[in-house]
């Protein structure tokens, strides 16, 4: 019980710290900017305006989320080490796993806040575009699909965050951790593509016949392409609740495993 | 203090002048050669599709939007200021291969995007004579937009107009007509073209399958039914013409020869209350009783 309380307090403190970084204000400004950008970008097109609007809105959420993970998240983690705040925390009855879990949850909360703010502003701009040009409403478009795509986006960001925490836990320098996290994100985004290239293409060069390697990699790196539901939301393609639930379970289990691994590695890290 | 300020201003002035002069010269040089060199020759869209997909990651849709905008920007007439006053339009020397690659790249990233296939259809078959390439783009669009009849409609049009294949065009139109919200004229047009291209049986079976999915109370149902009955009549006559050819060793000289020779007891009824007509090429018409006089055919 005490452990959960510690984690919760740490998560709240991390979230507050994130907001104090003025990141939230930057996000609010960005959301306003992107809302107007969505309205003007959409008018550059002649067909499928609804699709352009939805995809632009969700891409804006994804882009901002990535910036938050790679820059704000890593900075908050690095600041604890550089300003020696971590010693203050660890000298109290807070274990390393509680510390990492708390930090991770706090950062995930910041991401959730950002996703909600950006998602709402994107929804407003999409609603305006669809109201202005009702003829370009994607067939079977539903706000439920949009909300589910937004939730998938957040889960994808949380998985990237967990990998970032893992990289931070063993990298010697925050910049190295950043590079590793960005690389992992790129690999994760293209995991499905890589699998298809190797499995379906007999002329894949050095990758030909490396099915087992790709299979192993797909279990190590997060398969982020599965969470990319922008296309489905933009064209009103229904994706099942079962798939959504399975994605939730995958995100939770992968993140939990990675944070556990990060705890083991962080214990071996020389903090001083 | 004022001397220092003057020195700073002078340095700033020199630097700004240097910057303006060099950048202006660069722009002049670029603009001088831009009309000869197609801008579309260089760009991310020249990468293999698999690499493009890898780079785009989760931003595939937005990148496809950008590429389609880029294609739109490359096309069209360019209007520039005339040194003597006013404006003049410049006929650009399009690099159609690169523009085609742009469309393909955009479609690789987002195979459902309407703007890609519509702009491609508007330019490639007409100005670049790239009909088969356009058909490929339309085929992908049709596959990925099962709710949209327009890619198939454009394919049918290209097949009829550019490839001069009415039979295949008719089949494509008939398939397009089966898509929800497709205009009813597509079925009639498709059936007509399919029959004209010698695909009467295909036209009949497609019309039958369409009618099976339409409520008889719906407007246009009776038009389709009439067209079906007319085509069934044409099919009966076509088969009779073949039987007659086997029997007497030549094509019949008129449709009345079919009844006279006993191949047919009577000509089938025509729902349009017109006489069927057999032209010199052996095509049976249900709506052109004067086909003999218009193209030298044989009238019943």
HADDOCK unambig.tbl for C-alpha pairs under 7 A between the chains (distance, minus, plus):
assign (segid A and resid 46 and name CA) (segid B and resid 115 and name CA) 6.96 0.50 0.50
assign (segid A and resid 47 and name CA) (segid B and resid 114 and name CA) 6.15 0.50 0.50
assign (segid A and resid 47 and name CA) (segid B and resid 115 and name CA) 5.39 0.50 0.50
assign (segid A and resid 48 and name CA) (segid B and resid 113 and name CA) 6.99 0.50 0.50
assign (segid A and resid 48 and name CA) (segid B and resid 114 and name CA) 6.10 0.50 0.50
assign (segid A and resid 48 and name CA) (segid B and resid 115 and name CA) 6.94 0.50 0.50
assign (segid A and resid 55 and name CA) (segid B and resid 61 and name CA) 6.41 0.50 0.50
assign (segid A and resid 55 and name CA) (segid B and resid 62 and name CA) 6.64 0.50 0.50
assign (segid A and resid 56 and name CA) (segid B and resid 62 and name CA) 6.26 0.50 0.50
assign (segid A and resid 59 and name CA) (segid B and resid 59 and name CA) 6.33 0.50 0.50
assign (segid A and resid 189 and name CA) (segid B and resid 57 and name CA) 5.63 0.50 0.50
assign (segid A and resid 189 and name CA) (segid B and resid 58 and name CA) 6.70 0.50 0.50
assign (segid A and resid 190 and name CA) (segid B and resid 54 and name CA) 5.84 0.50 0.50
assign (segid A and resid 190 and name CA) (segid B and resid 57 and name CA) 6.46 0.50 0.50
assign (segid A and resid 225 and name CA) (segid B and resid 58 and name CA) 6.97 0.50 0.50
assign (segid A and resid 228 and name CA) (segid B and resid 58 and name CA) 6.29 0.50 0.50
